[in-house]
Amino acid sequence: MFPRQIVTARGVAAEEDWTMNWYSNIRAMIGTALCVAAAAAVCFAAQPPRQQAQAQLLDHAEFLCANCFFGASDYYYCFAAGDQILIGYQKTPVLNWEDQSKNYMTGIRPRWQAWTAPGPTVPISYDDKHIWVSRAESKPVKEGFGAHVKDFAIWATRGDRKQVKLTRSSMADIFTHNSQCRAASPAKAK
């Protein structure tokens, strides 16, 4: 519309058309909005549906990290879900010394605690790569301002998850107490 004069660092007067600058800003904002919308569409794209089942925990195996300073322990679980045998594992970060059964990291991040089955049968959901199981509801009553601050910090970091995501595995020979688990077909697991 109306050109205006701008003095640059060198003292040279230059004219700038503010309408041209305004249109380029609008064009940049529309381009950014389209990129954000495309990224959101990719993130929220339809995932293949998970299959739900009531599964029986047949066996589990533990590979504990003893005397670890930020090591990892592996926990393997074998489930019978209908006519399938599903094997999944959980890898948890560990900080312990002198006692391999402890993990001092679970006080900071409760989801780094190994999953334990609440009973002989558990509801699960699974796909080709993962198995999801629920944690047992066992929260002690906490009192005081410090306990509330810690609960908020755990919630804010998403540390207290109700579901545990196990990665599917084909390692069937580690289950020494169950022949069904050892005979599981590794073709389905990835």
Summary of the structure (lengths in Angstrom):
residues: 190
radius of gyration: 27.1
end to end distance: 63.4
largest distance: 86.3
contacts: 448
relative contact order: 0.15
helix: 24%
strand: 34%
